[in-house]
């Protein structure tokens, strides 16, 4: 058994995302995402929870602001970008991917 430190801030990205897979079982993947900003794409349905920080997203042309504790469901291949993220505290996300990759 290995303890995973979800709030550890080592290796924060300067731009884009750093994605770490925490668990994969069948068609479900759980990831920790440390993010700055930039475009995103996912081949699976994705439910994201902002654990820490504040982020402004653009999802299908709509601006959405998320604060710590906010969650959002993004169907597979939904165009979205992270426009801005807080530096203090840093943005830490928990992402749940559902379905086969590439479907």
DSSP file (Angstrom, degrees, kcal/mol; ACC not computed):
  #  RESIDUE AA STRUCTURE BP1 BP2  ACC     N-H-->O    O-->H-N    N-H-->O    O-->H-N    TCO  KAPPA ALPHA  PHI   PSI    X-CA   Y-CA   Z-CA
    1    1 A X              0   0    0      0, 0.0     2,-0.4     0, 0.0     0, 0.0   0.000 360.0 360.0 360.0 141.2    0.0    0.0    0.0
    2    2 A X        -     0   0    0      2,-0.0     2,-0.4     0, 0.0     0, 0.0  -0.990 360.0-133.7-128.2 129.7    1.2    3.5   -0.8
    3    3 A X        -     0   0    0     -2,-0.4     2,-0.5     2,-0.0     0, 0.0  -0.655  19.6-149.6 -79.5 133.2   -0.1    6.7    0.7
    4    4 A X        -     0   0    0     -2,-0.4     2,-1.1    18,-0.0    18,-0.0  -0.922   4.2-145.4-107.7 127.3   -0.8    9.4   -1.9
    5    5 A X    >   -     0   0    0     -2,-0.5     3,-1.2     1,-0.2    -2,-0.0  -0.756  17.9-179.4 -95.8  93.9   -0.4   13.0   -0.9
    6    6 A X  T 3  S+     0   0    0     -2,-1.1    -1,-0.2     1,-0.3    87,-0.1   0.802  80.2  47.8 -65.5 -31.8   -3.0   14.8   -2.8
    7    7 A X  T 3  S+     0   0    0     85,-0.0    -1,-0.3    44,-0.0     2,-0.2   0.357  79.1 122.8 -95.4   6.4   -2.1   18.3   -1.4
    8    8 A X    <   -     0   0    0     -3,-1.2    -3,-0.0     1,-0.1    -4,-0.0  -0.491  46.7-160.4 -66.8 136.2    1.7   18.0   -2.0
    9    9 A X    >   +     0   0    0     -2,-0.2     3,-0.7     3,-0.0    -1,-0.1   0.085  38.6 136.2-110.2  22.2    2.8   20.9   -4.2
   10   10 A X  T 3  S+     0   0    0      1,-0.2    -2,-0.0     2,-0.0     0, 0.0  -0.443  71.4  14.0 -68.7 144.4    6.1   19.5   -5.6
   11   11 A X  T 3  S-     0   0    0      1,-0.2    -1,-0.2    -2,-0.1     2,-0.2   0.893  78.6-174.5  59.8  47.2    6.7   20.1   -9.3
   12   12 A X    <   -     0   0    0     -3,-0.7    -1,-0.2     1,-0.1     2,-0.1  -0.511  27.5-115.2 -66.6 137.5    4.0   22.6   -9.9
   13   13 A X        -     0   0    0     -2,-0.2     3,-0.1     1,-0.1     5,-0.1  -0.463   8.7-147.4 -75.2 148.8    3.8   23.5  -13.6
   14   14 A X  S    S+     0   0    0      1,-0.3     2,-0.3    -2,-0.1    -1,-0.1   0.839  88.1   2.4 -78.3 -37.0    4.6   26.9  -14.9
   15   15 A X  S    S+     0   0    0     21,-0.1    -1,-0.3     2,-0.1    23,-0.1  -0.971 118.8   9.6-144.4 156.5    2.0   26.5  -17.7
   16   16 A X  S    S-     0   0    0     21,-2.2    20,-2.9    -2,-0.3     2,-0.3  -0.385  93.5 -50.4  75.3-151.0   -0.4   23.8  -18.6
   17   17 A X  E     -A   35   0A   0     18,-0.2     2,-0.5    19,-0.1    18,-0.2  -0.903  26.2-150.3-128.7 152.0   -1.1   20.8  -16.4
   18   18 A X  E     -A   34   0A   0     16,-2.6    16,-2.5    -2,-0.3     2,-0.5  -0.989  25.9-164.3-116.8 117.5    0.7   18.1  -14.5
   19   19 A X  E     -A   33   0A   0     -2,-0.5     2,-0.5    14,-0.2    14,-0.2  -0.890   9.8-175.3-111.0 129.4   -1.4   15.0  -14.3
   20   20 A X  E     -A   32   0A   0     12,-2.7    12,-2.9    -2,-0.5     2,-0.4  -0.982  22.8-133.7-125.1 121.1   -0.8   12.1  -11.9
   21   21 A X  E     +A   31   0A   0     -2,-0.5    10,-0.3    10,-0.2     3,-0.1  -0.595  24.1 177.3 -73.5 125.1   -2.9    9.0  -12.1
   22   22 A X  E     -     0   0A   0      8,-3.0     2,-0.3    -2,-0.4     9,-0.2   0.786  66.3  -1.4 -95.3 -35.4   -4.0    8.0   -8.6
   23   23 A X  E     -A   30   0A   0      7,-1.8     7,-3.1     2,-0.0     2,-0.4  -0.975  53.5-171.7-158.8 139.6   -6.1    4.9   -9.4
   24   24 A X  E     +A   29   0A   0     -2,-0.3     2,-0.3     5,-0.2     5,-0.2  -0.980  14.5 161.9-136.9 124.8   -7.3    3.0  -12.5
   25   25 A X  E >   -A   28   0A   0      3,-2.8     3,-2.2    -2,-0.4     2,-0.1  -0.927  63.6 -53.0-143.9 114.7   -9.9    0.3  -12.3
   26   26 A X  T 3  S-     0   0    0     -2,-0.3    -1,-0.0     1,-0.3     0, 0.0  -0.357 124.2 -11.4  58.6-123.4  -11.7   -0.9  -15.4
   27   27 A X  T 3  S+     0   0    0     -2,-0.1    72,-2.3    73,-0.1     2,-0.4   0.203 120.3  89.9 -94.5  14.8  -13.3    2.1  -17.1
   28   28 A X  E <   +AB  25  98A   0     -3,-2.2    -3,-2.8    70,-0.2     2,-0.4  -0.949  48.4 177.8-118.3 132.0  -12.6    4.5  -14.2
   29   29 A X  E     -AB  24  97A   0     68,-2.2    68,-3.2    -2,-0.4     2,-0.5  -0.998  11.6-160.0-129.6 134.4   -9.5    6.6  -13.7
   30   30 A X  E     -AB  23  96A   0     -7,-3.1    -8,-3.0    -2,-0.4    -7,-1.8  -0.966  18.2-179.8-114.5 129.2   -8.9    9.0  -10.8
   31   31 A X  E     -AB  21  95A   0     64,-2.8    64,-2.9    -2,-0.5     2,-0.5  -0.920  26.6-139.0-128.3 151.7   -6.2   11.7  -11.4
   32   32 A X  E     -AB  20  94A   0    -12,-2.9   -12,-2.7    -2,-0.3     2,-0.5  -0.941  25.4-163.6-103.2 131.2   -4.7   14.5   -9.4
   33   33 A X  E     -AB  19  93A   0     60,-2.0    60,-2.8    -2,-0.5     2,-0.5  -0.973  13.5-167.0-122.2 125.6   -4.1   17.6  -11.6
   34   34 A X  E     -AB  18  92A   0    -16,-2.5   -16,-2.6    -2,-0.5     2,-0.4  -0.949  28.7-169.7-102.8 124.5   -1.9   20.5  -10.7
   35   35 A X  E     +AB  17  91A   0     56,-1.2    56,-0.6    -2,-0.5   -18,-0.2  -0.904  37.6 168.2-130.3 150.2   -2.7   23.3  -13.2
   36   36 A X        -     0   0    0    -20,-2.9     2,-0.3    -2,-0.4    -1,-0.1   0.479  64.2 -64.6-107.3 -99.8   -1.6   26.7  -14.4
   37   37 A X  S    S+     0   0    0     47,-0.1   -21,-2.2    46,-0.1     2,-0.2  -0.979  70.5  98.2-151.8 164.4   -3.6   27.5  -17.6
   38   38 A X  E     -E   82   0B   0     44,-2.5    44,-2.8    -2,-0.3    46,-0.1  -0.744  67.4 -45.4 141.7 172.5   -4.0   26.4  -21.1
   39   39 A X  E     -E   81   0B   0     42,-0.2     2,-0.3    -2,-0.2    42,-0.2  -0.358  51.2-164.1 -72.3 152.2   -6.3   24.3  -23.4
   40   40 A X  E     -E   80   0B   0     40,-2.4    40,-0.9    -2,-0.1     2,-0.3  -0.951  11.5-178.8-134.4 152.8   -7.5   20.9  -22.4
   41   41 A X        -     0   0    0     -2,-0.3     2,-0.4    38,-0.1    38,-0.1  -0.981   3.8-170.8-148.7 145.4   -9.1   17.9  -24.1
   42   42 A X        -     0   0    0     -2,-0.3    35,-2.6    36,-0.2    36,-0.2  -1.000  20.3-153.5-140.4 139.8  -10.3   14.6  -22.8
   43   43 A X  S    S+     0   0    0     -2,-0.4    60,-0.3    33,-0.2     2,-0.3   0.478  81.6  53.5 -87.8  -4.1  -11.4   11.5  -24.6
   44   44 A X  S    S-     0   0    0     59,-0.1    33,-0.3    58,-0.1    55,-0.2  -0.830 100.0 -84.9-124.5 162.4  -13.6   10.4  -21.7
   45   45 A X  E     -C   98   0A   0     53,-1.3    53,-2.3    -2,-0.3     2,-0.4  -0.462  53.5-160.6 -58.9 141.8  -16.4   11.8  -19.6
   46   46 A X  E     -CD  97  74A   0     28,-2.6    28,-3.6    51,-0.2     2,-0.5  -0.993  20.7-167.4-138.1 129.2  -14.7   13.8  -16.9
   47   47 A X  E     -CD  96  73A   0     49,-2.6    49,-3.0    -2,-0.4     2,-0.4  -0.975  19.2-167.1-111.5 124.4  -15.9   15.0  -13.5
   48   48 A X  E     -CD  95  72A   0     24,-2.9    24,-2.3    -2,-0.5     2,-0.4  -0.907  12.5-166.4-118.0 143.7  -13.6   17.5  -11.8
   49   49 A X  E     -CD  94  71A   0     45,-2.5    45,-2.4    -2,-0.4     2,-0.9  -0.994  18.9-139.4-125.3 122.4  -13.5   18.8   -8.3
   50   50 A X  E     +C   93   0A   0     20,-2.7    19,-3.7    -2,-0.4    20,-0.3  -0.739  23.0 179.5 -82.5 108.3  -11.3   21.8   -7.5
   51   51 A X  E     +     0   0A   0     41,-2.2     2,-0.3    -2,-0.9    -1,-0.2   0.839  65.4   9.3 -78.3 -35.0   -9.8   20.9   -4.1
   52   52 A X  E    S+C   92   0A   0     40,-1.5    40,-1.7    16,-0.1    -1,-0.3  -0.998 105.9  14.3-149.8 142.5   -7.8   24.0   -3.6
   53   53 A X  S    S-     0   0    0     -2,-0.3    15,-1.0    38,-0.2     2,-0.3  -0.468  77.5 -77.1  97.2-165.2   -7.5   27.4   -5.3
   54   54 A X  E     -F   67   0B   0     35,-0.4    32,-2.3    13,-0.2     2,-0.3  -0.996  40.4-174.7-141.1 140.2   -9.6   29.3   -7.8
   55   55 A X  E     -FG  66  85B   0     11,-2.5    11,-3.2    -2,-0.3     2,-0.5  -0.991  17.9-150.3-140.1 145.7   -9.9   28.8  -11.6
   56   56 A X  E     -FG  65  84B   0     28,-2.7    27,-2.5    -2,-0.3    28,-1.6  -0.978  25.3-175.4-114.3 123.5  -11.6   30.4  -14.5
   57   57 A X  E     -FG  64  82B   0      7,-3.4     7,-2.7    -2,-0.5     2,-0.5  -0.769  23.2-143.9-112.9 158.0  -12.5   28.1  -17.3
   58   58 A X  E     -FG  63  81B   0     23,-2.5    23,-2.0    -2,-0.3     2,-0.5  -0.988  22.5-178.6-118.5 119.2  -14.0   28.6  -20.7
   59   59 A X  E >  S-FG  62  80B   0      3,-3.0     3,-2.0    -2,-0.5    21,-0.2  -0.963  71.2 -24.9-122.9 114.3  -16.3   25.7  -21.6
   60   60 A X  T 3  S-     0   0    0     19,-2.1    -1,-0.1    -2,-0.5    20,-0.1   0.885 129.0 -47.5  49.3  44.3  -18.0   25.8  -25.0
   61   61 A X  T 3  S+     0   0    0      1,-0.2     2,-0.4    18,-0.1    -1,-0.3   0.394 116.2 114.5  83.4  -2.8  -17.6   29.5  -25.1
   62   62 A X  E <   -F   59   0B   0     -3,-2.0    -3,-3.0     2,-0.0     2,-0.4  -0.868  62.9-132.2-105.1 133.7  -19.0   30.1  -21.6
   63   63 A X  E     -F   58   0B   0     -2,-0.4     2,-0.4    -5,-0.2    -5,-0.2  -0.691  26.4-176.2 -82.6 131.2  -16.8   31.5  -18.8
   64   64 A X  E     -F   57   0B   0     -7,-2.7    -7,-3.4    -2,-0.4     2,-0.5  -0.996  13.0-154.4-132.1 127.4  -17.1   29.5  -15.5
   65   65 A X  E     -F   56   0B   0     -2,-0.4     2,-0.4    -9,-0.2    -9,-0.2  -0.886  12.9-167.8-102.1 129.7  -15.4   30.4  -12.2
   66   66 A X  E     -F   55   0B   0    -11,-3.2   -11,-2.5    -2,-0.5     2,-0.3  -0.951   3.5-168.2-118.3 136.8  -14.7   27.6   -9.8
   67   67 A X  E >   -F   54   0B   0     -2,-0.4     3,-2.6   -13,-0.2   -17,-0.3  -0.743  48.6 -63.9-111.6 165.5  -13.6   28.0   -6.2
   68   68 A X  T 3  S+     0   0    0    -15,-1.0   -17,-0.2     1,-0.3    -1,-0.1  -0.240 126.9  27.6 -50.1 130.8  -12.3   25.3   -3.9
   69   69 A X  T 3  S+     0   0    0    -19,-3.7    -1,-0.3     1,-0.4     2,-0.3   0.253  91.6 123.7  97.1 -10.8  -15.1   22.7   -3.4
   70   70 A X    <   -     0   0    0     -3,-2.6   -20,-2.7   -20,-0.3    -1,-0.4  -0.616  41.7-163.9 -84.8 143.9  -16.8   23.3   -6.7
   71   71 A X  E     -D   49   0A   0     -2,-0.3     2,-0.3   -22,-0.2   -22,-0.2  -0.900   6.5-170.8-126.4 155.8  -17.3   20.4   -9.1
   72   72 A X  E     -D   48   0A   0    -24,-2.3   -24,-2.9    -2,-0.3     2,-0.5  -0.994  16.1-140.8-148.5 137.0  -18.1   20.3  -12.8
   73   73 A X  E     -D   47   0A   0     -2,-0.3     2,-0.5   -26,-0.2   -26,-0.2  -0.882  17.2-171.6 -99.8 129.6  -19.0   17.5  -15.3
   74   74 A X  E     -D   46   0A   0    -28,-3.6   -28,-2.6    -2,-0.5     3,-0.1  -0.957  18.1-137.2-121.5 110.1  -17.5   17.7  -18.7
   75   75 A X    >   -     0   0    0     -2,-0.5     3,-1.6   -30,-0.2   -33,-0.1  -0.267  47.4 -72.4 -60.1 154.8  -18.8   15.2  -21.3
   76   76 A X  T 3  S+     0   0    0      1,-0.3   -33,-0.2   -33,-0.1   -31,-0.2  -0.149 118.2  11.0 -50.1 139.3  -16.1   13.6  -23.5
   77   77 A X  T 3  S+     0   0    0    -35,-2.6     2,-0.5   -33,-0.3    -1,-0.3   0.662  82.4 156.6  64.0  21.7  -14.5   15.9  -26.1
   78   78 A X    <   -     0   0    0     -3,-1.6     2,-0.2   -36,-0.2    -1,-0.2  -0.674  48.0-119.5 -74.6 121.5  -16.1   19.0  -24.6
   79   79 A X        +     0   0    0     -2,-0.5   -19,-2.1    -3,-0.1     2,-0.3  -0.456  51.3 153.4 -63.9 125.8  -13.9   22.0  -25.8
   80   80 A X  E     -EG  40  59B   0    -40,-0.9   -40,-2.4    -2,-0.2     2,-0.3  -0.995  25.8-166.6-154.2 153.2  -12.6   23.7  -22.7
   81   81 A X  E     -EG  39  58B   0    -23,-2.0   -23,-2.5    -2,-0.3     2,-0.8  -0.987  25.9-127.4-137.6 146.4   -9.6   25.8  -21.6
   82   82 A X  E     -EG  38  57B   0    -44,-2.8   -44,-2.5    -2,-0.3   -25,-0.2  -0.872  29.3-179.3 -90.7 111.9   -8.3   26.9  -18.2
   83   83 A X  E     -     0   0B   0    -27,-2.5     2,-0.3    -2,-0.8   -26,-0.2   0.840  62.3  -1.5 -82.7 -35.4   -8.0   30.7  -18.6
   84   84 A X  E     - G   0  56B   0    -28,-1.6   -28,-2.7   -46,-0.1     2,-0.3  -0.988  58.1-170.4-158.0 143.2   -6.6   31.6  -15.2
   85   85 A X  E     - G   0  55B   0     -2,-0.3   -30,-0.2   -30,-0.2     2,-0.1  -0.977  31.5-106.2-135.2 151.8   -5.7   29.8  -12.0
   86   86 A X      > -     0   0    0    -32,-2.3     5,-0.6    -2,-0.3     3,-0.2  -0.480  16.8-159.1 -72.8 146.2   -4.7   31.2   -8.6
   87   87 A X  T   5S+     0   0    0      1,-0.3     2,-0.4     3,-0.2     3,-0.3   0.741  77.6  65.1 -92.3 -29.8   -1.0   31.0   -7.6
   88   88 A X  T   5S+     0   0    0      1,-0.5    -1,-0.3     2,-0.1     2,-0.1  -0.881 114.9  20.8-139.5 103.4   -1.7   31.2   -3.9
   89   89 A X  T   5S-     0   0    0     -2,-0.4    -1,-0.5    -3,-0.2   -35,-0.4   0.535 106.7-129.9 -78.6 155.4   -3.2   28.8   -3.1
   90   90 A X  T   5 -     0   0    0     -3,-0.3     2,-0.5   -37,-0.1    -3,-0.2  -0.287  27.0-100.7 -65.9 153.5   -2.2   26.7   -6.1
   91   91 A X  E   < +B   35   0A   0     -5,-0.6   -56,-1.2   -56,-0.6     2,-0.4  -0.671  40.9 178.5 -82.3 124.7   -4.9   24.9   -8.0
   92   92 A X  E     -BC  34  52A   0    -40,-1.7   -41,-2.2    -2,-0.5   -40,-1.5  -0.996   6.9-171.7-126.0 126.0   -5.2   21.2   -7.2
   93   93 A X  E     -BC  33  50A   0    -60,-2.8   -60,-2.0    -2,-0.4     2,-0.5  -0.820  19.3-149.8-115.3 153.0   -7.9   19.2   -8.9
   94   94 A X  E     -BC  32  49A   0    -45,-2.4   -45,-2.5    -2,-0.3     2,-0.4  -0.998  23.3-166.8-117.0 124.7   -9.3   15.7   -8.5
   95   95 A X  E     -BC  31  48A   0    -64,-2.9   -64,-2.8    -2,-0.5     2,-0.5  -0.941  12.5-162.1-119.1 134.3  -10.5   14.3  -11.8
   96   96 A X  E     -BC  30  47A   0    -49,-3.0   -49,-2.6    -2,-0.4     2,-0.4  -0.968  10.3-163.1-113.9 116.4  -12.7   11.2  -12.3
   97   97 A X  E     -BC  29  46A   0    -68,-3.2   -68,-2.2    -2,-0.5     2,-0.4  -0.853   5.9-166.1-102.4 134.4  -12.6    9.8  -15.9
   98   98 A X  E     +BC  28  45A   0    -53,-2.3   -53,-1.3    -2,-0.4   -70,-0.2  -0.977  44.6  22.8-126.6 129.5  -15.4    7.4  -16.8
   99   99 A X  S    S-     0   0    0    -72,-2.3     2,-0.1    -2,-0.4     3,-0.1  -0.266  94.7 -44.5 107.7 167.1  -15.5    5.2  -19.9
  100  100 A X    >   -     0   0    0      1,-0.1     3,-1.7    -2,-0.1     2,-0.2  -0.427  64.9-103.8 -69.4 141.6  -13.0    3.7  -22.3
  101  101 A X  T 3  S+     0   0    0      1,-0.3    -1,-0.1     2,-0.1   -57,-0.1  -0.457 107.3  22.9 -63.9 133.7  -10.3    5.9  -23.6
  102  102 A X  T 3         0   0    0     -2,-0.2    -1,-0.3    -3,-0.1   -58,-0.1   0.494 360.0 360.0  88.5   3.5  -11.0    7.0  -27.1
  103  103 A X    <         0   0    0     -3,-1.7    -2,-0.1   -60,-0.3   -59,-0.1   0.449 360.0 360.0 -95.4 360.0  -14.8    6.4  -27.0
